[in-house]
Amino acid sequence: MDNMLEIGKLVNTHGIRGEVKIQPWCDDPYVFDELESLTIDGREYEIERNRFHKTCQIVKLKGIDDINDAELLKNKTVYVSRDAMPLPEGRYFVADILDLEVREQNGRVLGRVGDIIKTGSNDVYVLKDTFNKKQILIPVIDSVVKEVNIGGGYVTVELMKGLIDE
């Protein structure tokens, strides 16, 4: 499943004609409008139609034609192929950022990305295994994050004064 990304969770059925309700786990829930298929439990389903409703996507999957079929998919994680979701330059999948080593420009290792907090204005990397055993929060802004190297397994940062206690 290395080529697959978790995109949400199928949380419930919707109506009696096989539609399902998916709670999206992506920045933009409208990404579903661009998708042709989803994978659930290792099986690929073609998307016949979808629409955004409140906080969820209502999706009709080909071959899921009544509430009984839809019930079998409840509480399952929904995946999509990475190839189906190209990213613009400078954007990364959360799955690719997690566990990257974070280091300063001088080479000092600060820790690894353990979590990412979405604040609305910018993301924040929460570091684990830090050099001073305290939690370090790194704002993902251009003046702090200087390089993200997925292939190399690291993020280079320039810390603002006062960002960490020394």
Phi, psi and omega in degrees: 000018180298331181272003183251147177240138173290130183241347179169188179230134177280106190264340182189172172271168177219110182076194184249000184260020174093003177290150179235156180253121182245126174276110183288144177249023184246163181302320185238104182296344180283358175299335178300332180297336183266349186273146177259334182209163176228155177243129179227127181054037177080000180250134180272132178241131175285138177273119177278318178196160176204160176205151178271132180220116183058251182251005186233162170265132173261119189234136172255117180260137179298131180094349175254097192247357175210173185298328180294318176297317182294322179304325182293343183261355182302141177067019178265148174282140182254131182241160174218150178292139176304324182298335182279353184229070178295143181253147174291161178307134177085002177249146184223155174282140178306318181302331180277335182276323182303134177077006173291144175287137177249126182224154175281167181298335178278359177098350180295126180277127180265332182153199179236150179290115180259335181200163176230125179260132176265116183259348184107305180276324177201160175280163176227126175277128175260117184271143173245167179053045184283158184295332181251011178062013174253152178292134178243131178250123182248113177291134180271083177227155186303326182286346180251307181274112185265329181206136171243117182239090183299312181298324180277345176081028181212164172234132177256132182232156170240108186287141173281150179303131178086000182291326175229150176280133180251000000 
